[in-house]
Amino acid sequence: MDAISSKFFATFNLVASVCTLLVGAVVLCFLREREKNEPPGVDAGGGDSSAAAQQNIPTAVPVGNEEQLTNRIAQLEQLLPQLLRNRVAQLELQLQEINVREWNAGGKEIYERIEANDPTLKVAGFCTGSYPNIVGMGLTDNEAIMLAEALAQNSTLTVLGLSRNQIGDEGAAALAQNSTLTTLGLGGNQIADEGAAALGQNSTLKKLYLSGNQIGDEAAAALARNSTLTVLHLNENQIRDEGAAALALNRTLKDLGLYGNQIGDEGAAALAQNNTLKTLRLIGNQIGDEGATALAQNSTLTVLWLNGNEIGDEGAAALSQNSTLKTLVLGGNQIGDAQKAQLRQVTKITNLYL
C-alpha cells in the first residue's frame, strides 16, 4: 500500500505542477494581450483616463510601473518552459524510483546489477536457483524501457528472460536497441507487430522467444528478414500461411516454433522448401495430408512436430518415408489404427510418436 500511495501522490504532484505552470502561462498571455489591446486613454475599468485623473482615481497600472511589469512578464515567459521541463523531469525520476522499489527482491537486484555492469551477471530470468528471477513480475513498458537504458551501459549480460510480464510494443522496441544480448525471452507478453518488427532489426540476437504474444503475418515477415537469428519461437500467436511463407525464406534459422497458429497446407508447403531448418514445430495448426506430403519431401529437417493437426493416413505414410527425420510427432491427428501399426513396422525414423 505504501508503494501504491507513493506512486499516486507522485503522479498527483506531477499533474498539479503541470497545471500550475499552465495556469501561469495563461495569466501571462492574458496580461500580454491586455497590454497590447488596451487603447490609449482608457483605464482598466473602461472609463476615460482624463476623467479619472480629474477625480484622483488611479489607473490599473501606475505609469511608472508599466516598464517594470513588461520586463517581468518577458522574464517569466522565458523561464516558464524551463521550469516546466525541470519539474516534469524531477517527478518522472521520482516515479522511476518508486517503480524500482515495487519490484520484488530479485527484480530490484537484477536491475541494480545490470545498471552497475556487474561482470558476474551473464544470465538473468531464464533459470532458477542462483539466477535472479524477473519472470512473471508484471513488468510493463516502463520497466522494460528502464531495463533497456541500464542495458545500454552493460557489456556482460548476454541472456535475458522477461517472459510472462506485461511488456508491449514500446518496451520491445526499447529492448531491440541492445547490442550485447544474444538470447532474449519475451514470451507471454503483449507484443504485437510493431514491437516484433523492431526486434527483427536487432543484429546481435541469436535466440528470440516470442511465443504467446499478438504477432501476425506482418511481423513474421519482418522477423524473417533478420540474418542473425538461429532460434525463433513464435508459438501461439496469430500467424497464417502468409507469415509462414515469409519465414520459409529465411536462411539462418535452425529452430523455428510455430505451434498454435493458423497455418494450413499452403504454409506447410512453403516451409517444406526451406533447406536450413533442422527443427520445426507445427503443433496445433490446420495442416492436412497435402501439407504433410509436402513436408515429407524436405531433406534437412531432423525434428518435426505435427501433432494436433488434420493429417490422415496418406500424409502420415508420406512422412514415414522421409530419410532425414530422427524425430516425428504425429499424435492427435486422423491416422487410423491399422496405418499406425504399419508405420511402426516400416519406418526408419528413430523416434516416431503416433
C-alpha positions as CSV (number, residue, x, y, z in Angstrom):
1,M,0.0,0.0,0.0
2,D,2.9,2.4,0.7
3,A,4.3,2.0,-2.8
4,I,0.9,2.5,-4.4
5,S,0.3,5.6,-2.3
6,S,3.7,7.0,-3.2
7,K,3.1,6.4,-6.9
8,F,-0.4,8.1,-6.6
9,F,1.0,11.2,-4.8
10,A,4.0,11.4,-7.2
11,T,1.6,11.3,-10.1
12,F,-0.7,13.8,-8.5
13,N,2.2,16.2,-7.9
14,L,3.2,15.9,-11.5
15,V,-0.2,16.7,-12.7
16,A,-0.6,19.6,-10.2
17,S,2.7,21.1,-11.1
18,V,1.9,21.0,-14.8
19,C,-1.5,22.6,-14.2
20,T,0.0,25.3,-12.0
21,L,2.6,26.2,-14.6
22,L,0.0,26.1,-17.4
23,V,-2.2,28.5,-15.4
24,G,0.7,30.8,-15.0
25,A,1.2,30.7,-18.7
26,V,-2.4,31.6,-19.4
27,V,-2.2,34.5,-16.9
28,L,0.9,35.8,-18.7
29,C,-0.7,35.6,-22.0
30,F,-3.8,37.4,-20.7
31,L,-1.6,40.2,-19.3
32,R,0.4,40.4,-22.5
33,E,-2.8,40.6,-24.7
34,R,-4.4,43.2,-22.4
35,E,-1.2,45.3,-22.7
36,K,-1.3,45.1,-26.5
37,N,-5.0,45.7,-26.9
38,E,-5.8,48.4,-24.3
39,P,-6.4,51.7,-26.2
40,P,-4.6,54.8,-25.0
41,G,-6.6,57.0,-22.7
42,V,-8.7,54.2,-21.3
43,D,-8.1,52.6,-17.9
44,A,-8.6,49.0,-16.9
45,G,-12.2,49.8,-15.8
46,G,-13.2,51.1,-19.3
47,G,-13.5,54.8,-18.3
48,D,-11.8,57.9,-19.6
49,S,-8.4,58.3,-18.0
50,S,-8.5,62.0,-18.1
51,A,-11.8,61.9,-16.2
52,A,-10.3,59.5,-13.7
53,A,-7.3,61.9,-13.3
54,Q,-9.7,64.8,-12.5
55,Q,-11.4,62.6,-9.9
56,N,-7.9,61.4,-8.5
57,I,-8.8,57.8,-9.3
58,P,-5.6,55.7,-10.0
59,T,-5.4,53.7,-13.3
60,A,-5.0,49.9,-13.1
61,V,-1.2,50.1,-13.7
62,P,0.7,53.1,-12.5
63,V,2.5,54.8,-15.3
64,G,5.9,54.4,-13.6
65,N,5.5,50.6,-13.2
66,E,4.4,49.7,-16.8
67,E,8.0,49.1,-18.0
68,Q,8.9,47.0,-14.9
69,L,5.7,44.9,-15.5
70,T,6.5,44.4,-19.1
71,N,10.1,43.3,-18.3
72,R,8.8,40.9,-15.6
73,I,6.3,39.3,-18.0
74,A,9.1,38.8,-20.6
75,Q,11.4,37.2,-18.0
76,L,8.6,34.8,-16.8
77,E,7.8,33.9,-20.4
78,Q,11.4,32.8,-20.9
79,L,11.6,30.9,-17.6
80,L,8.3,29.1,-17.8
81,P,9.2,26.4,-20.3
82,Q,12.4,25.5,-18.5
83,L,10.6,25.4,-15.1
84,L,8.0,23.1,-16.6
85,R,10.6,20.8,-18.1
86,N,12.7,20.7,-14.8
87,R,9.6,19.9,-12.7
88,V,8.4,17.1,-15.0
89,A,11.9,15.5,-15.2
90,Q,12.1,15.7,-11.4
91,L,8.8,14.0,-10.9
92,E,9.4,11.4,-13.6
93,L,12.6,10.4,-11.7
94,Q,10.6,10.0,-8.5
95,L,8.1,7.7,-10.3
96,Q,11.0,5.7,-11.7
97,E,12.5,5.2,-8.2
98,I,9.1,4.1,-7.0
99,N,8.8,1.6,-9.8
100,V,12.1,0.1,-8.9
101,R,11.1,-0.2,-5.2
102,E,7.9,-2.0,-6.3
103,W,9.9,-4.8,-8.0
104,N,10.4,-7.9,-5.9
105,A,13.8,-8.6,-4.4
106,G,15.0,-10.5,-7.5
107,G,13.9,-7.8,-9.9
108,K,15.4,-5.0,-7.9
109,E,18.6,-6.9,-7.6
110,I,18.9,-7.6,-11.3
111,Y,18.1,-4.0,-12.3
112,E,20.8,-2.7,-10.0
113,R,23.4,-5.3,-11.1
114,I,22.7,-4.5,-14.8
115,E,23.0,-0.8,-14.2
116,A,26.2,-1.4,-12.3
117,N,27.6,-3.5,-15.2
118,D,28.2,-6.4,-12.8
119,P,30.8,-8.6,-14.6
120,T,29.4,-11.8,-12.9
121,L,25.9,-11.3,-14.2
122,K,25.7,-13.0,-17.6
123,V,22.3,-14.8,-17.4
124,A,19.1,-13.5,-15.9
125,G,15.5,-14.6,-16.0
126,F,15.9,-17.9,-17.8
127,C,17.0,-20.1,-14.9
128,T,16.0,-20.6,-11.3
129,G,18.2,-21.2,-8.3
130,S,21.2,-18.8,-8.2
131,Y,20.0,-16.7,-11.1
132,P,18.0,-13.6,-10.4
133,N,14.3,-14.0,-11.4
134,I,12.3,-11.4,-13.3
135,V,9.8,-13.7,-15.0
136,G,6.1,-13.2,-14.2
137,M,6.6,-10.0,-12.3
138,G,4.0,-7.8,-14.1
139,L,6.7,-5.6,-15.7
140,T,5.3,-3.1,-18.2
141,D,6.7,-1.0,-20.9
142,N,8.0,1.5,-18.4
143,E,10.1,-1.1,-16.6
144,A,11.3,-2.6,-19.9
145,I,12.5,0.8,-21.0
146,M,14.3,1.2,-17.7
147,L,16.0,-2.1,-18.2
148,A,16.9,-1.2,-21.8
149,E,18.5,2.0,-20.6
150,A,20.5,0.1,-18.0
151,L,21.5,-2.5,-20.6
152,A,22.9,0.3,-22.8
153,Q,25.6,0.7,-20.2
154,N,26.1,-3.0,-19.6
155,S,28.6,-5.1,-21.5
156,T,28.4,-8.5,-19.7
157,L,24.8,-9.7,-19.7
158,T,24.1,-11.8,-22.7
159,V,21.0,-13.9,-21.8
160,L,17.8,-12.1,-20.5
161,G,14.4,-13.7,-19.8
162,L,11.3,-11.4,-19.4
163,S,8.6,-13.9,-20.0
164,R,5.0,-13.7,-18.6
165,N,5.1,-9.9,-18.0
166,Q,3.0,-7.1,-19.5
167,I,5.5,-5.7,-21.9
168,G,4.1,-4.3,-25.2
169,D,5.4,-2.7,-28.4
170,E,7.1,0.2,-26.7
171,G,9.1,-1.9,-24.3
172,A,10.0,-4.4,-27.0
173,A,11.3,-1.6,-29.3
174,A,13.4,-0.2,-26.5
175,L,15.0,-3.7,-25.8
176,A,15.6,-4.1,-29.5
177,Q,18.2,-1.4,-29.4
178,N,20.5,-3.5,-27.3
179,S,23.8,-4.7,-28.9
180,T,25.1,-7.2,-26.3
181,L,22.3,-9.7,-25.7
182,T,22.4,-12.9,-27.7
183,T,19.3,-14.5,-26.2
184,L,16.1,-12.7,-25.3
185,G,12.9,-14.3,-23.9
186,L,9.7,-12.3,-24.2
187,G,7.1,-15.0,-24.3
188,G,3.7,-14.4,-22.7
189,N,3.7,-10.6,-23.0
190,Q,1.6,-8.1,-25.0
191,I,3.8,-7.6,-28.0
192,A,2.2,-7.0,-31.4
193,D,3.5,-6.5,-34.9
194,E,5.2,-3.1,-34.2
195,G,7.3,-4.4,-31.3
196,A,8.2,-7.7,-33.0
197,A,9.2,-5.9,-36.2
198,A,11.5,-3.7,-34.1
199,L,13.1,-6.8,-32.6
200,G,13.6,-8.1,-36.1
201,Q,16.0,-5.2,-36.7
202,N,18.4,-6.3,-34.0
203,S,21.7,-7.7,-35.3
204,T,23.2,-9.4,-32.3
205,L,20.4,-11.7,-31.0
206,K,20.8,-15.4,-31.9
207,K,17.8,-16.7,-30.0
208,L,14.5,-14.9,-29.7
209,Y,11.4,-16.3,-27.8
210,L,8.2,-14.5,-28.6
211,S,5.5,-17.2,-28.0
212,G,2.2,-16.2,-26.6
213,N,2.0,-12.6,-27.9
214,Q,-0.1,-10.9,-30.5
215,I,2.1,-11.3,-33.6
216,G,0.7,-11.6,-37.0
217,D,1.9,-12.1,-40.6
218,E,3.3,-8.6,-41.0
219,A,5.7,-9.0,-38.1
220,A,6.5,-12.6,-39.1
221,A,7.7,-11.2,-42.5
222,A,9.8,-8.6,-40.7
223,L,11.4,-11.2,-38.4
224,A,12.1,-13.4,-41.5
225,R,14.4,-10.7,-42.9
226,N,16.7,-11.0,-39.8
227,S,20.0,-12.6,-40.7
228,T,21.5,-13.4,-37.3
229,L,18.7,-15.4,-35.5
230,T,19.2,-19.1,-35.4
231,V,16.3,-19.9,-33.0
232,L,12.9,-18.2,-33.3
233,H,9.8,-19.3,-31.3
234,L,6.5,-17.7,-32.4
235,N,4.2,-20.3,-30.9
236,E,0.6,-19.3,-30.0
237,N,0.5,-16.1,-32.0
238,Q,-1.7,-15.1,-35.0
239,I,0.4,-16.3,-37.9
240,R,-1.2,-17.7,-41.0
241,D,0.0,-19.1,-44.3
242,E,1.3,-15.7,-45.5
243,G,3.6,-15.3,-42.4
244,A,4.7,-19.0,-42.6
245,A,5.7,-18.5,-46.3
246,A,7.7,-15.4,-45.4
247,L,9.5,-17.2,-42.6
248,A,10.3,-20.1,-45.0
249,L,12.5,-17.7,-47.0
250,N,14.9,-17.1,-44.1
251,R,18.3,-18.9,-44.4
252,T,19.8,-18.6,-41.0
253,L,17.1,-20.2,-38.7
254,K,17.8,-23.7,-37.5
255,D,14.9,-24.0,-35.0
256,L,11.5,-22.5,-35.7
257,G,8.5,-22.8,-33.4
258,L,5.1,-22.1,-34.9
259,Y,2.7,-24.2,-33.0
260,G,-0.8,-22.9,-32.0
261,N,-1.1,-20.6,-35.0
262,Q,-3.4,-20.7,-38.1
263,I,-1.1,-22.4,-40.6
264,G,-2.6,-24.7,-43.3
265,D,-1.4,-26.7,-46.2
266,E,-0.1,-23.7,-48.1
267,G,2.1,-22.5,-45.3
268,A,3.4,-26.0,-44.6
269,A,4.3,-26.4,-48.3
270,A,6.2,-23.2,-48.2
271,L,8.1,-24.2,-45.1
272,A,8.9,-27.5,-46.8
273,Q,11.0,-25.6,-49.3
274,N,13.4,-24.3,-46.6
275,N,16.8,-26.1,-46.6
276,T,18.4,-24.7,-43.4
277,L,15.8,-25.6,-40.7
278,K,16.6,-28.6,-38.5
279,T,13.8,-28.4,-36.0
280,L,10.2,-27.3,-36.9
281,R,7.3,-27.2,-34.5
282,L,3.8,-27.0,-36.2
283,I,1.7,-28.5,-33.4
284,G,-2.0,-27.4,-33.3
285,N,-2.3,-25.8,-36.7
286,Q,-4.6,-26.7,-39.7
287,I,-2.3,-28.9,-41.7
288,G,-3.8,-31.8,-43.7
289,D,-2.4,-34.6,-46.0
290,E,-1.4,-32.1,-48.7
291,G,0.8,-30.1,-46.3
292,A,2.2,-33.3,-44.7
293,T,3.1,-34.7,-48.1
294,A,5.0,-31.5,-49.0
295,L,6.9,-31.6,-45.7
296,A,7.8,-35.2,-46.3
297,Q,10.0,-34.0,-49.3
298,N,12.2,-31.9,-47.1
299,S,15.8,-33.2,-46.8
300,T,17.2,-31.1,-43.9
301,L,14.7,-31.4,-41.0
302,T,15.7,-33.8,-38.3
303,V,12.9,-33.0,-35.8
304,L,9.3,-32.3,-36.9
305,W,6.3,-31.8,-34.6
306,L,2.9,-32.1,-36.3
307,N,0.6,-33.4,-33.5
308,G,-2.8,-31.9,-33.2
309,N,-3.4,-31.2,-36.9
310,E,-5.7,-32.7,-39.6
311,I,-3.3,-35.3,-41.1
312,G,-4.7,-38.7,-42.2
313,D,-3.3,-42.0,-43.4
314,E,-2.0,-40.6,-46.7
315,G,0.1,-37.8,-45.1
316,A,1.4,-40.0,-42.3
317,A,2.6,-42.6,-44.8
318,A,4.4,-40.0,-46.8
319,L,6.1,-38.6,-43.7
320,S,7.2,-42.0,-42.6
321,Q,9.3,-42.4,-45.7
322,N,11.4,-39.3,-45.0
323,S,15.1,-40.2,-44.8
324,T,16.5,-37.4,-42.7
325,L,13.9,-37.2,-39.8
326,K,15.1,-38.6,-36.5
327,T,12.0,-37.5,-34.5
328,L,8.5,-37.3,-35.9
329,V,5.5,-36.5,-33.6
330,L,2.0,-37.1,-35.2
331,G,-0.2,-37.7,-32.2
332,G,-3.7,-36.2,-32.2
333,N,-4.3,-36.4,-35.9
334,Q,-6.7,-38.5,-38.0
335,I,-4.5,-41.6,-38.6
336,G,-6.2,-44.9,-38.4
337,D,-5.0,-47.7,-36.1
338,A,-4.1,-50.0,-39.0
339,Q,-2.0,-47.3,-40.6
340,K,-0.2,-46.6,-37.3
341,A,0.7,-50.3,-36.9
342,Q,2.1,-50.4,-40.5
343,L,4.1,-47.2,-40.0
344,R,5.7,-48.6,-36.9
345,Q,6.9,-51.6,-38.9
346,V,8.2,-49.9,-42.0
347,T,9.6,-46.5,-40.8
348,K,13.3,-45.9,-40.3
349,I,12.6,-42.9,-38.1
350,T,14.2,-43.4,-34.7
351,N,11.6,-41.6,-32.6
352,L,8.1,-41.9,-34.1
353,Y,5.2,-40.8,-31.9
354,L,1.7,-41.6,-33.1
